[in-house]
Amino acid sequence: METEAAIIEMTKLVREFALGSIDAQVFIEKYSNFYYYEALDGHEASSALHPESKMKLGPAIELHRRVQENVVNKISFDAGLSAEAMRMAGRLSPTEAREQALRICADVGIEVVLSAINAT
């Protein structure tokens, strides 16, 4: 399944970013807006997952929803903004984005999620 393979790949990418194996710029370039692009929120009927897939992929989809909404949508690479301006705008520095990604990975249990989606 193409969507499942993409979810596995992007879940591994999130883990790499959270653990500091890749920097924020590389993460954003590769991840892009994966959650929206793959319509993991179900906004396109043509991309709707089968009920069996939803059960298996549910925790991974939740991980990607949180990464999209709380990391990707909020990260800023604008070095001209002060920490106070970033905070007031609801934006995250690359370091804060990594910390947020790490918290999300811990919350959802990323290793368990990867094991579940890699199981056949």
PEBELSUL-V110981 format. One record per residue. N is the residue number from 1. PSI is psi in degrees with one decimal (NA if undefined). D_LAST is the distance of its C-alpha to the last C-alpha in Angstrom with 2 decimals. Layout:
BEGIN
n->[N:N]
psi->[PSI:PSI]
d_last->[D_LAST:D_LAST]
END
This chain:
BEGIN
n->[1:2:3:4:5:6:7:8:9:10:11:12:13:14:15:16:17:18:19:20:21:22:23:24:25:26:27:28:29:30:31:32:33:34:35:36:37:38:39:40:41:42:43:44:45:46:47:48:49:50:51:52:53:54:55:56:57:58:59:60:61:62:63:64:65:66:67:68:69:70:71:72:73:74:75:76:77:78:79:80:81:82:83:84:85:86:87:88:89:90:91:92:93:94:95:96:97:98:99:100:101:102:103:104:105:106:107:108:109:110:111:112:113:114:115:116:117:118:119:120]
psi->[126.2:-44.4:-42.3:-43.2:-40.3:-39.4:-42.5:-48.8:-45.9:-30.1:-40.9:-38.4:-43.1:-45.0:-44.2:-43.9:-48.2:-36.1:-3.4:13.1:-25.4:153.4:169.0:-41.3:-44.6:-42.0:-50.1:-39.4:-41.4:-40.9:-39.2:-126.9:52.2:-48.9:-44.1:-42.9:-42.9:1.0:42.9:-16.2:-2.2:17.0:-9.9:121.3:-33.7:-19.8:9.7:136.5:149.6:152.3:-38.9:-40.9:-38.0:-40.1:-46.4:-41.1:-5.6:-51.6:-36.3:-40.0:-40.8:-41.6:-48.3:-32.5:-46.8:-39.7:-43.8:-52.1:-35.6:-8.2:-65.1:-44.8:-16.0:-13.3:143.3:135.4:14.0:99.2:-15.3:-11.5:137.8:164.2:-39.0:-43.4:-40.1:-46.7:-44.7:-31.8:-3.8:25.8:160.3:140.5:164.8:-38.3:-44.5:-35.8:-41.8:-44.5:-41.3:-43.1:-40.2:-41.3:-43.1:-45.0:-41.0:-42.7:-44.8:-12.7:68.6:-34.3:-37.9:-41.6:-47.0:-40.0:-42.4:-42.2:-19.3:-14.8:141.6:NA]
d_last->[11.92:14.81:15.04:11.55:12.38:15.75:14.69:12.82:15.99:18.39:16.95:17.51:20.90:21.83:21.15:23.32:26.03:26.08:26.42:29.13:27.55:28.61:31.57:31.76:33.13:30.34:27.76:29.54:29.96:26.28:24.94:27.78:27.16:23.42:23.01:25.86:25.19:21.72:23.31:20.76:23.59:23.54:27.03:26.38:25.55:24.26:21.44:20.49:16.83:15.84:15.99:12.33:11.58:14.53:13.31:10.10:12.20:15.47:16.07:15.42:17.73:20.24:20.21:21.03:23.64:25.34:25.28:26.76:29.38:30.35:30.05:29.98:32.51:34.80:34.93:38.26:39.40:43.05:44.91:48.04:46.93:47.94:45.58:47.55:47.25:43.48:43.20:45.54:43.54:40.27:38.98:37.21:38.14:35.44:35.70:35.42:32.43:30.63:31.64:30.39:26.98:26.83:27.77:25.10:22.41:23.89:24.17:20.57:19.19:17.61:15.89:14.21:13.33:11.85:9.83:8.54:7.84:6.38:3.75:0.00]
END
